[in-house]
Structure formats: C-alpha cells, structure tokens
C-alpha cells in the first residue's frame, strides 16, 4: 500500500482523518494517540502483504530487545553485534542477488538466484533501527518500551521512504497536542500538494523519461537533443516524485500531531554540489553525517583522512541506493565533485555566481543518468548519445511533452519567496483554496483512472 493508492486515499486516509479530528477534540490523551497510531500502522503494513508485515513485526521486536540488552550490559561488543544484526536483513535482501550475479560472471558458475520478498520500507526502518541502537548506547535515549519501539519503526508517514526520524523526535511528538485547528488545515494542504506533485507531474513526466531510458535499454537510437530532454525529464520526475512523497508524509504526520523534519529545501536552486546535498534528501544527509561521517572523524582531521571519510560516505550512499555498479559510479561522481569543491579555491567564487547554479544543475542532471539507467551498459549508451551524437531529428514525443516539461521546470523556481508577501491577502487565500480543491479533484481522478505507479524511492 502506498500513499497514492486508491485503497489508501479513499479507504483509509479520510476515515482516519475524521477519527483523529473527533478524538482530538474530545480526548487529548496520549494513550488515544498511541492506539490510533498502532491501528494505522498495522493496517498499512498488512496492506503491503502478510509476509512483509510478519517480517517487519519480528524485526521491530528484535530491535527493542537488542536495545534493552545494550542498556543493561553497556558493552561495545554488544552494540557492534546489535548493529550487525540490525543491518544483516537489509544486506541479504538488497545485495544477495547482486553478489551472486557477480560471482557467477567472474567465476563462470551457475549459483541459483534465490527468490526474495523485499519487505516494504526495509532501507528506511533499518536506518531508524541503527539510529535507535546507537543513541541508546550513547545514552541519548534512556526510556524505551516495546510498544513505542514498534510504533516508531512502523510509523506510517515515514516507514516506506522517510523522512528518516530519530526515536527521541518520535517520542516528543507523542507529547505534542493531538489536535490543533491550524496545524490540521496546514496538514491537509501539504497532503494535497504532495499528491499533486506525484500524480499530476511526476507520473505524467515519467512517460517521457521512460520512453528514452527504456528505449536506450533495448538499443533504440535517439537524437542528441531528445536524450538531453529525456534526462531532464527524469531529473524533474524524481524531484516531484520524492518531494511529493515527503510532503504527504509530513502532512500525514502533522495530522497525527507530529512535526517531522523537512526532507527537501528547493534543491534545484542550489549554487553548488555541497549546497545541493544540504537541500536534497536532508534526513539521509543528516543521518550519514551523524552516524558515519562524524564517527569516522568528519572534517576535523588531516586532508587525506578527510578525503577517505568522504569516499566512504559516498560509496555507502551509492550502494544504499541500489545493488548495481551504476549506483557506485553515481556515488563516486559526487565524491569527486565534492572533493574538488572542497579543495579547489576557485569554486568558492563560482558558487556565489550564476555559473554555480548552471554547473550544479548540469552535473546533478548528468549523475541522475546512472541513477536511472538499469546498468552501466545503458548508462554508457545514454551518455554516448548525449555527447557524441545520436540521430539528428528530435522525436515527436519530446516535442509534445516539451511545454509540460517547461511548466514543471518553472515550478522549481522560488515561488514561495515571491508569493509570501500575499499571504495575508483575503483574495489570495481564496484563490489558493480553490487551486487546492482543483488539484485534489484532478489528482484523485488521475489515481482512480490510472495504473499503479509506485514511488521511486520506495525501491530503495
């Protein structure tokens, strides 16, 4: 079950909103919220399949007992073993097939490929489990319970694709007021905008991106301009898909009385690669900083060690996103760019000018190609067509989609900054409300009438 499924939008979310609204006014006790969250989490996980639900439930319970064992024994070996046990399921599920395929190719063996059920959200709840175990060991989390651990790791808004939150944030959310009228209305607005981003923009522009990437995968030839348009289409698709999910997650969390951390801050307005990663998938960047980068030594060390730390971070970031060498190349690309930015002085001047924005968008768009391509072979063919000449005539599909693509690109401009001056204007508020209603109706119609289109980051 995903946020854009008909079952969730019609069969679960409206009734849950009404229930929260009613109980939030009538009863503001924490046990009411706890029971509601448990109910929502269970329904959501069950909707993703019985096998996924049972695996996740056993995993969440096991993490609680590992955390309790850490609290009791306070031993570094215990936390090391606990962390290994916490990440082993993720490693097996995501990378066993990749490892077997590479062994078969290198050693000319025929090891059979196992059939593996991938539990929904395993990457994200594994990250949260690791943060809980580390924070318990460091004494940042003192009071844990089996129920709260289960609720935290299975929390509906964040379980499939983040934002990655901390146990202490979740617990503090339980203590916030269950219902506030302004917060409730802001949550509904955020959900509608996120739904519109995904269904009305990302899903539509995906047709153009898939046309080029899937076509290159089966050896079709395309024009150079068309391939550039296709790569930009995926750049736009990915942003609206993932930020749309994050908007819905934050909105649903707000409905439940939780203030979740932001995951995006206008990333395509970044003036450098470093700035881009302060704006894109913020919760992942912060998690990697707090639990891997700083423990390795961060940047408070000699230059060679700092470069090594950055290398580790970006190799892990690439591998986490997918079990293929193309993701390793993607991670290495960012490692190289960020290292150059850090240690080549001229980039300080570039980042403060329009050139910084152009250079950032160019390389971000370029690096989304191995991210989207199915393997290195497709990546190479796509890049070859972009830089060394494809056919000369731009494809009709690219021409037809171009106005829509330009419109989507224009939505990445800093409209919020320009429109905030009208926030207190009565007519502006009315127009905004009417637009939200139209977006919701169009998005709901699109969900009902279109085929299932999962979130991109749900695959990671």
ZIVENNOR-V788902 format. One line per field, one symbol per residue. ss: DSSP state (H for helix, E for strand, L for the rest). burial: 1 if it has 24 or more other C-alpha atoms within 12 Angstrom, else 0. A space follows every 50 residues. Layout:
ss->???
burial->???
This chain:
ss->LLLLLHHHHHHHHHHHHHHHHHHHHHLLLHHHHHHHHHHHHHHHHHLLLH HHHHHHHHHHHHHHHHHHHHHHHLLHHHHHHHHHHHHHHHHHHHHHHHHH HHHHHHHLLLLLLLLLLLLLLHHHHHHHHHHHHHHHHHLLLLLLLHHHHH HHHLLLLLLLLLLLLLHHHHHHHHLLLLLLHHHHHHHHHHHHHHHHHHHH HHHHHHHHHHHHHHHHHLLLLLEHHHHHHHHHHHHHHHHHHHHHHHHHHH HHHHHLLLLLLLLLLLHHHLLLHHHHHHHLLHHHHHHHHHHHHHHHLLLL LLHHHHHHHHHHHHHHHHHHHLLLHHHHHHHHHHHHHHHHHHHLLHHHHH LLLHHHHHHHHHHHHHHHHHHHLLLHHHHHHHHHHHHLLLELLLLHHHHH HHHHHHHHHHLLLLHHHHHHHHLLLHHHHHHHHHHHHHHHHHHHHHHHHL LLLLLHHHHL
burial->11111101100110011011101100000101110111011111111100 01101110111111111101100000011001101110111111111000 00000000000000000111111111111111111110001001001111 11111111111111111111101101111000110111111111111111 11111111111111010000111111111111111111111111111111 11111111111111111111111111111111111111101110000100 00000110111111111111111111111111111111101100001000 10000110111111111111111111011111111100010000101100 11011001100100000000000000000000000100110111011000 0011111111
